[in-house]
Amino acid sequence: MNKSKTTPINKRQNREEVEYYPNGKMKSKIPYLYDKKHGLEIGWNENGSKWYEITWRDGKRHGMDRWWYESGQKYLERMWRDGLEYGEITWWYADGKKQKEDGKYAQMQWDEKSNVTAVDFPISTTAT
């Protein structure tokens, strides 16, 4: 059974949720701001190697996601903007060779308050 605990950083605004494996090693650390994920979430495999990094802003993925194989070799990188995939997605084989880049990205229109007003997803895939 996984154990978790919440550590208040500032009682009214910030907190950090930490989850542990049964062996006591840290499984994930998730920052919150006003009860929404906000900041860098980090996850680890049971062997202690990094599993993923996900950046959050106001409860939505925003920024670069990075994922690793248990061996520590990078597996995937992709960008997010306000909860939508944005930009190239790159995968690697377990031996470190680049597997694929996917040109899936979002073309967004923004209003003066930086709100998304329209989204289009053109897709093209290039294998290497």
SEGURO-239039 format. One record per atom (N, C-alpha, C, CB): x, y, z. Coordinates in steps of 0.02 Angstrom, whole numbers, plus 50000, padded with zeros to 5 digits. Glycine has a CB too. Example, Ala and Ser with C-alpha at 12.3 -4.5 7.8 and 13.67 -1.06 7.14 Angstrom:
# residues 2
506604971650390506154977550390506604983550390505654977650452506424988850354506844994750357506455000250394507044997050286
This chain:
# residues 128
500424994150000500005000050000500445006250000499525000050061500275011049957500665017149954500465021850011500555020649886500955025150039500835030050091500905036950060501315029150152500525041750085500605048550061500515053350120500105050250004500785059150113500705064350164500695071050129501265063950218500385075850161500355082550135500745087050182499615085050128501195091050155501595095550194501395102750177502355094450182501075106250224500905113250209501535117450207500395116050260501615121350154502185125850149501955132650176502445126450075501375134650158501045140650183500315138550191501125147050133500045138750251499395135750265498845138050219499205137350336498855144050194498305146650154498405145450079498225153950166499025144750056499125144749984499485138549957499515150749965500055137049983500485131849955500475125549997501195134349948500495119849963500595113549997500945108849949499925110550023501235103649976501585098749936501335091849957502365099349945501125087849909500905081049923501475076349904500245079349884501655072049951502195067249939501925060249949502805068649987502075055849901501855048949905502475044449908501405047049843502415038949947502975034449957502795027349936503205034550030503285023649913503205016449901503205012849968503775013749855502955006649970502965002750033503665002050062502674995850021504195002250019504875001650043505145008150074505334999349987504725013450074504925019750104505225024750056505405018450159505385022649995505665027349946505115031749918506015023449888505315037949902504835042749876504585040649807505155049649873503935040949797503615039349733503465045549693502975035249745503195050749725503045056949690503015062749738502385056449651503135068749710503085074949747502695079749702503795077849766502115082249728501675086349687501545092949724501005082649673501735098649693501605105049725500895107649707502135110249703500585110949755499925113849745499935121149764499385110049785499535125149730499415132049747498665133149744499795137049698498375135049799497645135849805497285129549781497405141949764497515123649803497215117149788497225115149714496505117149811497655118349674497755116249605498495114649597497535121849554498645109349557499345107749544499675113849513499405101549497500265115549539500605121549515501355120849532500315128049548501755120249479502475119349489502705112749459502655119549563503275110449480503575104349452503385098249492504335105049448503005093649462502855087149491503405082349470502145084549469503655078449517504185073749502503975066849527504865075949536504095061749486503955054849504504585050649498503395051949462504645045649542505225041149541504985033949536505655042149604505395029749505505275022549504505445019749573505695019049448505225013649587505355010649652506095009649665504995004049656506505009249610507225008449619507575015149633507525005249557507185020649634507465027249649507645031449589508075026449691507625028549529507765032449468507175036849451507945027849408507315042549420506775047249402506335044049349507065053849377505675044749358505185042049312504905047549267504615038549350504725053349297504445058749257504515065449292503705057449243504445070749252504385077649275503805080749235505055081749267503335083549269502765086849237502705093849267502095082749245502675098949225502595105749249501865107749245503035110649208501605110549300500915112549305500855120049316500565108849361500335123049290500175130049304499415130449312500425134849247499205132349370498485133249384498075126949370498215138949343498345121049386497985114849377498015111849307497295115849396498395115049261498465112649193499195111449177498155117649142499325106249136500015105149114500235111249074500085098549072500845113549089501095119449055501855119249058500815126049088502165118249000502895117548998503085110648974503205119049067503705108848987503985102548962503845096749009504735103248952503575091248980503535084749015504145080848995502865080848998504445077349043504995072849028504865066249063505695075849050504985060649027504875053949055505505049849042504245050549023505665045249088506265041149083506095033749092506775043249135506495029649059506475022349072506755021149143506885018349018506615015349170506875013549236507645013749238506635006649257507955012749181508685012849176508965019849183508895009949110508545024949178508775031849180508825035049112509435032149214508755031249058508775033848990508125037648976508895028148938508185043448943507585047348927507135043448879507785054048895506485043848891505975040348852505565045148809505515036348897505355050848837504895055348801504985062448825504175053048811504895067148778504855074248794504285077248754505525078048780503885081448786503355084948750503185091348787502725080548742502935096248749502755102748776501995103248784503005108348731501805107048835501105108548848501025116048858500845104748910500455118548839500295125548852499565125948873500435130048789499445128048934498765128548961498355122148953498395134348929498665116448965498315110048964498265106748896497645111048990498565109748844498555106948777499255105348754498225111848727499345099548720500005097948692500185103348643500015090848659500815105348644501025111048603501745109948581500965117848643501845108848517502525107848491502675100548477503025110548540503305099248465503515092448448503505087848508504215092548418503385081448494503435076148543504005071648520502755072148552504475070148564505045066048545505085059948590505705070048549505185054048559505265047648595505965044948583504725042548572506225041248631506865037848625506785030448640507385041048672507185026448607507235019348624507605018648690507585015248568507555012848722507895011648786508655012248780507715004648812508925011248718509655011848709509885019048697509875007448651509415023848698509585030848691509525033648620510275031948714509405029448571509315031848502508625034948495509425026148450508605040548458507965043848447507515039248406508065050648412506905038248430506435033848397505995037748348505995030348448505725043348370505225046748330505145053948354504565043048332505005058348307504775065148323504105065948290505285070548299503625068348327502955069248301502835076748298502425065648345502635079148240502515086248230501835088448253502595087948158501515084648297500855086648322500945092748366500515080848361500565097748351500605103848390499945107548387501185108348365499855112148430499245116148431499395123148406498945116348503498985125448362499005132448342498445135948379498945133448263498615140548421498115143648464498065151048450498275142448537497475153648460497365160848458497215163048529496775162748409497475168948547497425171448615497065178148616498115172048648496685179448669496405186148677496885190448718495705185848711496695196548732497145201248766497285199148838496845208248766496885194648867497005192248935497365185548936496345191748973497645183548878498005177248870497565171048878498565176848920496925171748862496475165948861496465163048791495755168048883496435156348786496395153048721495695154248692496555145448727495675156748631495025157948599494895153248541494995165048574495415150048512495325145248458495935140648457495235148848388495805134348437496345129348434496275125348370496335124648495496835124048336496845119848277497435115048285496905124048211497345108748268497875103748276498095100848209497635098048321498535104348171498805101048112499275095448133499185106248067499285090048095499705084248114500145082248055499265078348136500775081148070501235078048022501725073948063501615083347977501905068148038502345063648076502955062048034501975057148096503525062448066504155060748034504495055548076504605066948024504615049748049504985044448085505715044848067504695037448069506155043548115506865043448103507155036648116507225048648145
